[in-house]
């Protein structure tokens, strides 16, 4: 298949570099000593970068010394608790844990942390999230060792956004890669982090530091900043700083860079199977490692592991999450990471495939993990770690070290002083006009014009009527609304991911009754979505000017030579559609540059659009 040849071409090309530059740090909070060889990205005052293990050792050591083994082991675990309020029964808790309420989950298992998802009914709206977080913190303070929780979620933005409106929307990593601006990447993380913390969330499982060199990657894709290691490293560094350093401890969250040692060169989703990456140690150091090195230099609080086998890095056959060679030998010893290592979900098939009946929590801890995320059977997992310590299979000294790292992370975010937030202040922070303004400016810099052969753009001589069609019922309707807002009539006609021949004919016929057509694509490069290409080719054969927009992967633009105007937004969120409309109508000039090359499906090993390509006016 041509895409696989394209992937190898990308892998070879990825060893080239792009210079991002950096913005000088303007302030130090005094929480850590300045490092003259490190710089900050961002506009707001930021402290000098710090090592993730800096803390007040005596305070944390005293807490650890007073804890029982069971309490210490509880600190290692982070899991879900079902329900929108802490004291309301939810069937999910009874099914998973044998108790009824989120508070009982925290109390019964003496947890170190919880993670919020929509599917656990934890993320209804900002004030509810803040109140739930506060009540879970109170439960933790009043039970067990009385240690506050880490409260986590995956607010990567873009394709992975756990908390929707009214929280401020941003387009995601590949869009930020197109902007090529660490200053804006840091701002995006600052906005996200401040809003999360206002809702009581203290740890964001972001940013993604994977270097995406496989266009067929089913799980990373637009979640990555791009295919160039230096580009990804610079933006990862900036986002760590934006999450952690642009405010007081009470206004920041712990960054979690993922997925170590790298998930960017896979064509298998580790949620459903165990991927294998065949990189040599030298390839890994040049391609996968730079973003993690940059994050560690920036002081990231935590790093998340990948459920991926790297047989040329560790021949044991274990996935990275269970590999001592990778977690301890490479992450701790080679890269010098002293912060918290958190596993990806221990419910995923990528980690269970080889050990369906074994205590993977014990295996992950033995490999070097600190936080054990979402084991399939929480009670059994906790007891297996306790039993392994008592039998001598695991060392209690190692448990103490992990708990110390976790508590230091909590201390850096101010949790040991006061973990509660003010629910009355949520509305002033989450979705504020200031944050919305910053989001608009950031997103305007991401839209990429790939092709404008006929000079159709910008639409200064505005068409009287426009047909907006293609993928996404809500997306098509929203863009049509934005077009109408600018004067032209606009008809919305969504076609779905795989329009049938009748739909293609109907849209093509209707297009000839309009002065312009905007057609949206989403993953049209996939064979399963090839009908989107049929629509593009059919529309391109009319006399009506056609503007095609890839609203997720830019790889769609390699198809339909008949379409002479192509853009990429890397996201179909409203904030991206608003920026798209501003570019289409000449309100802002496009400045985005491709953060990945777009392979040519007809010429294996060649690019249709090279890395860094982008048209402006």
C-alpha positions as CSV (number, residue, x, y, z in Angstrom):
1,X,0.0,0.0,0.0
2,X,1.4,3.4,-0.9
3,X,0.8,4.8,2.5
4,X,3.3,2.4,4.1
5,X,6.0,3.5,1.6
6,X,5.0,7.1,2.5
7,X,5.5,6.3,6.2
8,X,9.0,5.0,5.6
9,X,9.7,8.2,3.6
10,X,8.4,10.3,6.6
11,X,10.5,8.3,9.0
12,X,13.6,9.1,7.0
13,X,12.7,12.7,6.6
14,X,11.9,13.2,10.2
15,X,15.5,13.4,11.1
16,X,15.6,16.8,9.6
17,X,15.1,19.7,12.0
18,X,13.1,23.0,12.2
19,X,14.2,25.8,14.5
20,X,11.4,27.2,16.7
21,X,13.3,29.6,18.8
22,X,12.3,30.5,22.3
23,X,11.0,33.4,24.4
24,X,13.0,34.7,27.3
25,X,11.8,34.0,30.8
26,X,10.9,37.3,32.5
27,X,10.4,36.4,36.1
28,X,11.2,33.8,38.7
29,X,8.9,32.8,41.5
30,X,11.6,31.6,43.7
31,X,10.2,28.1,43.7
32,X,13.3,26.7,42.1
33,X,16.7,28.1,41.2
34,X,17.2,29.7,37.7
35,X,18.9,27.6,35.1
36,X,20.9,29.8,32.8
37,X,20.9,27.2,30.0
38,X,17.1,26.9,29.7
39,X,14.5,29.3,28.3
40,X,10.8,29.8,28.5
41,X,8.1,30.1,25.9
42,X,5.1,32.4,26.6
43,X,4.1,36.0,27.2
44,X,3.2,35.9,30.9
45,X,5.7,36.0,33.7
46,X,7.1,32.5,34.1
47,X,9.6,31.1,36.6
48,X,12.8,29.5,35.6
49,X,12.5,25.8,34.7
50,X,12.8,23.3,37.4
51,X,13.5,19.7,38.1
52,X,10.4,17.6,38.8
53,X,11.9,16.3,42.0
54,X,12.4,19.7,43.7
55,X,10.2,20.1,46.8
56,X,10.4,20.4,50.6
57,X,11.9,17.0,51.4
58,X,11.4,17.1,55.2
59,X,7.6,17.8,54.9
60,X,7.0,15.0,52.4
61,X,9.3,12.6,54.2
62,X,7.5,13.1,57.4
63,X,4.1,12.3,55.8
64,X,5.5,9.2,54.1
65,X,7.1,8.0,57.4
66,X,3.7,8.2,59.1
67,X,1.8,6.2,56.5
68,X,0.9,2.5,56.7
69,X,1.9,0.2,53.8
70,X,-1.8,0.0,52.7
71,X,-2.1,3.8,52.7
72,X,1.1,4.1,50.7
73,X,0.0,1.6,48.1
74,X,-3.3,3.4,47.8
75,X,-1.4,6.6,46.8
76,X,-0.1,4.7,43.7
77,X,-3.6,4.2,42.2
78,X,-5.6,6.6,40.1
79,X,-9.0,5.5,38.8
80,X,-12.5,6.6,37.8
81,X,-15.4,7.2,40.2
82,X,-18.8,7.2,38.6
83,X,-21.2,10.0,39.2
84,X,-21.8,13.8,39.0
85,X,-21.8,14.3,42.8
86,X,-19.7,12.7,45.5
87,X,-22.5,11.3,47.6
88,X,-25.0,10.1,45.0
89,X,-25.1,6.4,44.3
90,X,-24.2,5.3,40.8
91,X,-24.5,1.8,39.4
92,X,-21.0,2.0,37.8
93,X,-19.4,2.2,41.2
94,X,-21.4,-0.8,42.5
95,X,-20.4,-2.8,39.3
96,X,-16.7,-1.8,39.4
97,X,-16.0,-1.5,43.1
98,X,-18.8,-3.0,45.2
99,X,-19.6,0.4,46.7
100,X,-22.2,3.0,45.7
101,X,-20.8,6.6,45.6
102,X,-17.7,8.4,44.3
103,X,-16.9,9.3,47.9
104,X,-17.0,5.7,49.0
105,X,-14.6,4.7,46.2
106,X,-12.1,7.2,47.5
107,X,-12.6,6.3,51.1
108,X,-12.7,2.5,50.6
109,X,-9.6,2.2,48.5
110,X,-7.6,5.2,50.0
111,X,-6.8,6.4,46.6
112,X,-4.1,8.7,45.5
113,X,-6.1,10.1,42.6
114,X,-9.2,10.0,40.4
115,X,-9.7,10.7,36.8
116,X,-12.8,12.4,35.3
117,X,-14.5,11.4,32.1
118,X,-17.8,12.1,30.5
119,X,-18.6,8.4,30.3
120,X,-18.4,8.3,34.1
121,X,-20.9,11.2,34.4
122,X,-18.2,13.3,36.1
123,X,-18.0,16.1,33.6
124,X,-21.4,17.7,33.2
125,X,-20.6,21.4,33.5
126,X,-17.8,23.5,35.2
127,X,-19.4,24.3,38.5
128,X,-20.5,20.7,39.0
129,X,-17.0,19.5,38.2
130,X,-15.6,22.0,40.8
131,X,-18.0,20.9,43.5
132,X,-17.4,17.2,42.8
133,X,-13.7,17.7,42.9
134,X,-14.0,19.6,46.2
135,X,-16.1,16.9,47.8
136,X,-13.8,14.2,46.7
137,X,-10.9,16.1,48.2
138,X,-12.8,16.5,51.5
139,X,-13.4,12.8,51.5
140,X,-9.7,12.1,51.0
141,X,-8.7,14.6,53.7
142,X,-11.1,13.0,56.2
143,X,-10.1,9.4,55.6
144,X,-7.0,7.2,55.4
145,X,-3.8,9.2,55.6
146,X,-5.6,12.5,55.0
147,X,-3.7,13.2,51.8
148,X,-5.3,15.2,49.0
149,X,-6.0,13.6,45.6
150,X,-4.6,14.3,42.2
151,X,-7.6,14.8,40.0
152,X,-6.9,14.2,36.4
153,X,-8.4,14.3,32.9
154,X,-7.2,14.3,29.3
155,X,-7.9,17.8,28.1
156,X,-5.5,17.7,25.1
157,X,-7.8,20.0,23.1
158,X,-8.8,19.3,19.6
159,X,-9.6,15.6,18.9
160,X,-9.4,14.7,22.6
161,X,-11.4,17.2,24.6
162,X,-13.1,15.8,27.7
163,X,-14.7,19.1,28.8
164,X,-16.7,21.0,26.2
165,X,-18.4,24.3,26.2
166,X,-18.5,26.6,28.0
167,X,-14.8,25.7,28.6
168,X,-12.5,27.4,26.1
169,X,-12.0,25.4,23.0
170,X,-8.7,25.1,21.2
171,X,-7.8,23.2,18.0
172,X,-5.3,20.6,19.2
173,X,-1.7,19.8,18.7
174,X,-1.3,19.4,15.0
175,X,-2.9,22.8,14.5
176,X,-0.4,24.3,16.9
177,X,2.3,22.5,14.9
178,X,1.1,24.4,11.9
179,X,1.4,27.7,13.7
180,X,5.1,26.9,14.5
181,X,5.0,29.2,17.5
182,X,6.0,28.1,21.0
183,X,4.6,31.3,22.4
184,X,1.1,30.4,21.2
185,X,1.5,26.8,22.3
186,X,2.4,27.9,25.8
187,X,-0.6,30.3,25.8
188,X,-2.9,27.4,24.8
189,X,-1.7,25.3,27.6
190,X,-2.0,28.2,30.1
191,X,-5.6,28.7,29.1
192,X,-6.4,25.0,29.4
193,X,-4.5,24.6,32.7
194,X,-6.1,27.6,34.4
195,X,-9.6,26.5,33.5
196,X,-8.9,22.9,34.6
197,X,-7.6,24.1,37.9
198,X,-10.6,26.4,38.5
199,X,-12.7,23.2,38.2
200,X,-10.5,21.4,40.8
201,X,-8.5,19.3,38.2
202,X,-4.9,19.2,39.2
203,X,-3.2,16.9,36.6
204,X,-3.7,17.1,32.8
205,X,-2.7,14.0,30.8
206,X,-1.2,16.3,28.1
207,X,0.6,17.3,26.0
208,X,1.1,14.5,23.6
209,X,4.9,14.4,22.8
210,X,4.7,11.7,20.1
211,X,6.4,12.4,16.8
212,X,3.8,11.3,14.2
213,X,5.6,9.8,11.2
214,X,2.9,7.3,10.2
215,X,0.0,8.9,8.3
216,X,-2.0,5.7,9.1
217,X,-1.5,6.1,12.9
218,X,-5.0,5.2,14.2
219,X,-4.7,6.7,17.6
220,X,-2.3,9.7,17.5
221,X,-2.5,11.6,14.2
222,X,-3.7,15.1,14.8
223,X,-3.0,14.7,18.5
224,X,0.7,15.1,17.6
225,X,2.4,18.4,17.0
226,X,3.9,17.0,13.8
227,X,6.5,14.7,12.2
228,X,9.7,16.7,13.0
229,X,11.4,15.8,16.3
230,X,12.6,19.4,16.9
231,X,9.3,21.0,16.1
232,X,7.5,18.6,18.5
233,X,10.2,19.0,21.2
234,X,9.9,22.8,21.1
235,X,6.1,22.8,21.3
236,X,6.1,20.1,24.0
237,X,8.5,22.2,26.1
238,X,6.3,25.2,25.6
239,X,3.1,23.4,26.7
240,X,4.8,22.0,29.8
241,X,5.7,25.5,30.8
242,X,2.2,26.8,30.0
243,X,0.6,24.1,32.1
244,X,2.9,24.5,35.1
245,X,4.7,27.8,35.2
246,X,2.4,30.7,34.3
247,X,0.8,31.3,37.6
248,X,0.9,30.4,41.3
249,X,0.7,26.8,42.5
250,X,-3.0,27.2,43.0
251,X,-3.6,28.3,39.3
252,X,-1.5,25.6,37.6
253,X,-1.8,21.9,36.8
254,X,0.7,19.1,36.4
255,X,1.6,18.4,32.8
256,X,1.9,14.7,31.8
257,X,3.8,14.2,28.6
258,X,2.9,11.1,26.7
259,X,3.3,8.3,25.5
260,X,6.8,7.3,26.4
261,X,8.9,6.0,24.7
262,X,6.9,7.2,21.6
263,X,3.6,6.3,19.9
264,X,4.0,8.2,16.7
265,X,5.2,5.4,14.4
266,X,2.4,2.9,14.9
267,X,-0.5,1.6,12.7
268,X,-2.1,-0.3,15.6
269,X,-4.2,1.3,18.4
270,X,-2.9,0.3,21.8
271,X,-6.5,0.5,23.2
272,X,-7.4,-2.6,21.2
273,X,-4.1,-4.5,20.6
274,X,-0.4,-4.4,21.2
275,X,1.6,-2.3,18.7
276,X,5.2,-3.0,17.8
277,X,7.7,-0.3,16.9
278,X,10.9,-1.5,15.4
279,X,13.1,1.6,16.0
280,X,16.7,1.0,16.9
281,X,18.1,2.8,20.0
282,X,19.8,5.3,17.6
283,X,16.5,5.9,15.8
284,X,14.7,6.3,19.1
285,X,17.2,8.9,20.3
286,X,16.9,10.9,17.2
287,X,13.2,10.6,16.5
288,X,11.2,9.8,19.6
289,X,13.3,11.0,22.5
290,X,13.7,14.7,21.8
291,X,10.2,15.8,23.0
292,X,10.6,13.8,26.2
293,X,14.1,15.3,26.7
294,X,12.7,18.8,26.2
295,X,9.8,18.1,28.6
296,X,12.1,16.8,31.3
297,X,14.4,19.9,30.9
298,X,11.3,22.0,31.3
299,X,10.4,20.3,34.5
300,X,7.4,18.2,33.6
301,X,5.7,16.8,36.7
302,X,4.9,13.5,35.0
303,X,5.4,11.3,32.0
304,X,2.8,8.7,30.8
305,X,3.9,5.3,29.4
306,X,2.9,3.6,26.2
307,X,1.6,0.1,25.8
308,X,3.9,-0.6,22.9
309,X,6.6,-3.1,22.3
310,X,10.0,-1.8,21.2
311,X,11.8,-5.1,20.7
312,X,15.1,-3.4,19.7
313,X,15.1,-1.4,22.9
314,X,14.1,-4.3,25.1
315,X,14.1,-7.9,23.9
316,X,12.1,-9.2,26.8
317,X,8.9,-9.0,24.8
318,X,7.2,-6.7,27.3
319,X,5.3,-3.5,26.3
320,X,7.0,-0.3,27.5
321,X,4.7,0.1,30.5
322,X,6.0,-3.2,31.9
323,X,9.6,-2.8,30.8
324,X,12.2,-2.0,33.4
325,X,14.8,-1.4,30.7
326,X,12.6,1.3,29.2
327,X,11.0,3.0,32.2
328,X,14.0,2.7,34.6
329,X,16.9,2.3,32.2
330,X,15.9,4.8,29.5
331,X,13.5,7.2,31.1
332,X,15.0,7.5,34.6
333,X,18.7,6.8,34.0
334,X,19.4,7.9,30.4
335,X,17.0,10.9,30.3
336,X,17.3,11.7,34.0
337,X,13.6,12.0,34.7
338,X,13.0,12.3,38.5
339,X,9.3,13.0,38.4
340,X,6.2,10.8,38.4
341,X,5.8,8.0,35.9
342,X,2.1,7.2,35.2
343,X,0.9,4.3,33.2
344,X,-1.6,4.6,30.4
345,X,-4.9,2.9,31.4
346,X,-4.2,-0.6,32.7
347,X,-7.6,-1.7,31.2
348,X,-6.2,-1.4,27.6
349,X,-5.6,-4.4,25.5
350,X,-2.1,-3.2,24.7
351,X,-1.0,-4.1,28.3
352,X,-3.4,-7.0,29.0
353,X,-2.7,-8.9,25.8
354,X,0.4,-10.7,27.1
355,X,-0.8,-10.8,30.8
356,X,-4.6,-11.5,30.8
357,X,-4.5,-13.3,34.1
358,X,-1.5,-11.6,35.8
359,X,-1.3,-8.6,38.2
360,X,-0.2,-6.0,35.7
361,X,-0.1,-3.4,38.4
362,X,2.7,-5.3,40.1
363,X,4.6,-5.7,36.8
364,X,4.2,-2.0,36.0
365,X,5.4,-0.9,39.4
366,X,8.4,-3.2,39.2
367,X,9.3,-1.7,35.8
368,X,9.4,1.8,37.3
369,X,5.9,3.2,37.2
370,X,4.6,5.4,40.1
371,X,0.9,6.1,39.3
372,X,-1.0,3.0,38.3
373,X,-4.0,4.2,36.1
374,X,-7.4,2.5,36.0
375,X,-6.6,-1.2,36.7
376,X,-9.4,-3.5,35.6
377,X,-10.0,-4.8,39.1
378,X,-9.0,-2.1,41.6
379,X,-9.3,-4.0,44.8
380,X,-7.4,-7.0,43.5
381,X,-4.7,-4.7,42.0
382,X,-4.2,-2.9,45.4
383,X,-4.0,-6.2,47.3
384,X,-1.6,-7.7,44.7
385,X,0.8,-4.8,45.3
386,X,0.5,-5.0,49.1
387,X,1.1,-8.8,48.9
388,X,4.1,-8.4,46.6
389,X,5.7,-6.0,49.1
390,X,5.0,-8.3,52.0
391,X,6.5,-11.3,50.1
392,X,9.6,-9.4,49.2
393,X,8.8,-9.4,45.4
394,X,8.6,-5.6,45.6
395,X,10.6,-3.4,48.0
396,X,8.8,-1.1,50.4
397,X,11.6,1.3,49.9
398,X,10.6,1.5,46.3
399,X,7.1,2.2,47.3
400,X,8.3,5.0,49.6
401,X,10.2,6.5,46.7
402,X,7.2,6.4,44.4
403,X,4.9,7.9,47.1
404,X,7.4,10.6,47.7
405,X,7.5,11.5,44.1
406,X,3.7,11.6,44.0
407,X,3.5,13.8,47.1
408,X,6.1,16.2,45.8
409,X,4.0,16.6,42.7
410,X,1.0,17.3,44.8
411,X,3.0,19.8,46.9
412,X,4.3,21.7,43.8
413,X,0.6,22.2,42.8
414,X,-0.3,23.5,46.3
415,X,-2.4,20.5,47.2
416,X,-0.8,19.9,50.5
417,X,-1.7,23.4,51.5
418,X,-5.2,23.7,50.2
419,X,-6.7,21.4,47.5
420,X,-10.1,23.1,47.4
421,X,-11.3,25.6,44.7
422,X,-14.0,28.3,44.9
423,X,-17.0,27.1,42.9
424,X,-18.2,30.7,42.8
425,X,-15.1,31.7,40.8
426,X,-15.5,29.1,38.1
427,X,-17.6,31.3,35.9
428,X,-15.0,34.1,35.9
429,X,-12.3,31.7,34.7
430,X,-13.8,29.0,32.6
431,X,-14.8,30.2,29.1
432,X,-13.9,33.8,30.0
433,X,-13.9,36.4,27.2
434,X,-10.2,36.9,27.7
435,X,-9.6,33.2,27.2
436,X,-11.8,33.2,24.1
437,X,-9.9,36.1,22.7
438,X,-6.6,34.3,23.2
439,X,-8.1,31.1,21.6
440,X,-9.1,33.1,18.5
441,X,-5.7,34.6,18.1
442,X,-4.0,31.2,18.5
443,X,-6.3,29.4,16.1
444,X,-6.1,32.1,13.4
445,X,-2.4,31.2,13.1
446,X,-3.1,27.5,12.4
447,X,-5.2,27.5,9.2
448,X,-3.1,26.3,6.3
449,X,-3.8,27.0,2.7
450,X,-2.3,24.1,0.7
451,X,-3.4,25.1,-2.7
452,X,-4.9,28.2,-4.3
453,X,-4.1,27.6,-7.9
454,X,-6.8,29.7,-9.4
455,X,-6.5,32.6,-7.0
456,X,-10.0,32.0,-5.7
457,X,-9.0,33.0,-2.2
458,X,-9.5,35.3,-0.4
459,X,-13.2,35.7,-1.3
460,X,-13.0,39.5,-1.5
461,X,-15.6,39.5,-4.4
462,X,-18.1,37.7,-2.3
463,X,-20.2,35.0,-3.9
464,X,-23.9,35.7,-3.6
465,X,-24.7,32.1,-2.5
466,X,-22.5,29.3,-1.3
467,X,-23.1,25.6,-0.9
468,X,-21.5,24.1,2.2
469,X,-21.3,20.3,2.1
470,X,-19.3,17.3,3.0
471,X,-18.5,15.6,6.3
472,X,-20.2,16.4,9.6
473,X,-23.8,17.4,10.1
474,X,-23.0,20.0,12.9
475,X,-19.8,21.1,11.2
476,X,-21.4,21.8,7.9
477,X,-24.2,23.7,9.6
478,X,-21.9,25.7,11.7
479,X,-19.7,26.8,8.7
480,X,-22.8,27.7,6.7
481,X,-23.9,29.9,9.6
482,X,-20.5,31.6,9.6
483,X,-20.7,32.2,5.9
484,X,-24.2,33.7,6.2
485,X,-22.8,36.0,8.9
486,X,-20.6,37.5,6.3
487,X,-23.3,38.3,3.8
488,X,-23.7,35.5,1.2
489,X,-26.6,33.1,1.3
490,X,-25.4,29.6,2.4
491,X,-27.1,26.3,2.1
492,X,-25.9,23.4,4.3
493,X,-26.0,19.9,2.9
494,X,-24.0,17.3,4.9
495,X,-23.2,14.1,3.2
496,X,-21.6,12.0,6.0
497,X,-18.4,10.0,6.0
498,X,-19.3,7.8,3.0
499,X,-21.8,9.4,0.7
500,X,-23.5,7.0,-1.7
501,X,-23.6,7.6,-5.4
502,X,-27.1,9.1,-5.2
503,X,-25.9,11.7,-2.7
504,X,-22.8,12.5,-4.8
505,X,-25.1,13.1,-7.8
506,X,-27.5,15.2,-5.9
507,X,-24.8,17.4,-4.3
508,X,-23.1,17.8,-7.7
509,X,-26.3,18.9,-9.4
510,X,-27.0,21.3,-6.6
511,X,-23.5,22.7,-6.7
512,X,-24.1,24.0,-10.2
513,X,-26.9,26.2,-8.9
514,X,-24.5,28.1,-6.6
515,X,-21.6,30.5,-7.1
516,X,-19.2,28.6,-4.9
517,X,-18.9,25.3,-3.0
518,X,-17.1,24.6,0.3
519,X,-16.7,20.9,0.9
520,X,-15.4,19.5,4.2
521,X,-13.5,16.2,4.4
522,X,-12.5,14.1,7.4
523,X,-10.1,11.1,6.9
524,X,-10.9,10.9,3.2
525,X,-7.5,9.3,2.8
526,X,-8.8,6.1,4.4
527,X,-10.2,3.5,2.1
528,X,-13.3,3.2,4.2
529,X,-14.0,6.8,3.4
530,X,-13.1,6.7,-0.3
531,X,-16.6,7.9,-1.2
532,X,-15.6,11.4,0.1
533,X,-13.0,11.4,-2.7
534,X,-15.7,10.5,-5.2
535,X,-17.6,13.6,-4.1
536,X,-14.5,15.7,-4.4
537,X,-13.8,14.5,-7.9
538,X,-17.4,15.0,-9.0
539,X,-17.6,18.5,-7.6
540,X,-14.2,19.3,-9.2
541,X,-15.7,18.4,-12.6
542,X,-18.3,21.2,-12.5
543,X,-17.8,24.8,-13.4
544,X,-18.6,26.0,-9.9
545,X,-15.5,27.0,-7.9
546,X,-14.8,24.4,-5.3
547,X,-12.9,25.0,-2.0
548,X,-12.0,21.8,-0.1
549,X,-11.1,21.8,3.6
550,X,-9.6,18.9,5.5
551,X,-11.0,19.4,9.0
552,X,-8.9,16.7,10.6
553,X,-5.9,15.0,8.9
554,X,-4.3,17.1,6.1
555,X,-3.5,13.9,4.2
556,X,-6.9,14.3,2.5
557,X,-5.5,17.0,0.3
558,X,-3.4,14.4,-1.7
559,X,-6.6,13.4,-3.5
560,X,-8.9,14.9,-6.1
561,X,-6.5,16.8,-8.4
562,X,-9.5,18.4,-10.0
563,X,-10.0,20.5,-6.8
564,X,-7.7,23.5,-7.1
565,X,-8.3,25.1,-3.7
566,X,-7.4,23.2,-0.6
567,X,-7.1,24.2,3.1
568,X,-6.4,22.3,6.3
569,X,-7.7,23.2,9.8
570,X,-6.6,20.0,11.6
571,X,-9.8,20.4,13.7
572,X,-13.5,20.7,13.2
573,X,-14.2,22.5,16.5
574,X,-16.1,25.8,16.2
575,X,-13.0,27.8,17.1
576,X,-11.3,26.3,14.0
577,X,-14.3,26.9,11.7
578,X,-14.4,30.6,12.8
579,X,-10.7,31.0,11.9
580,X,-11.4,29.2,8.6
581,X,-14.2,31.6,7.8
582,X,-11.9,34.6,8.6
583,X,-9.2,33.2,6.2
584,X,-11.7,32.4,3.4
585,X,-13.1,35.9,3.5
586,X,-9.8,37.7,3.8
587,X,-10.2,38.9,7.4
588,X,-6.9,37.4,8.4
589,X,-4.0,36.1,6.2
590,X,-3.2,32.4,6.4
591,X,0.1,31.7,8.1
592,X,-0.1,28.0,8.9
593,X,2.6,25.6,7.6
594,X,2.2,21.9,7.3
595,X,3.7,20.2,10.4
596,X,3.7,16.9,8.5
597,X,4.4,16.1,4.8
598,X,1.4,14.9,2.8
599,X,2.5,11.8,0.9
600,X,1.4,11.3,-2.7
601,X,-0.7,8.2,-3.0
602,X,0.2,7.8,-6.7
603,X,3.9,8.2,-6.3
604,X,5.2,6.0,-3.4
605,X,8.0,7.7,-1.5
606,X,7.1,11.2,-2.8
607,X,5.2,14.0,-1.2
608,X,2.2,15.7,-2.7
609,X,2.9,18.6,-0.3
610,X,6.1,18.8,1.7
611,X,6.7,19.5,5.3
612,X,6.5,23.2,5.9
613,X,4.3,23.9,2.8
614,X,1.8,26.7,3.1
615,X,0.4,29.4,0.8
616,X,-0.4,32.9,2.0
617,X,-1.3,36.3,0.5
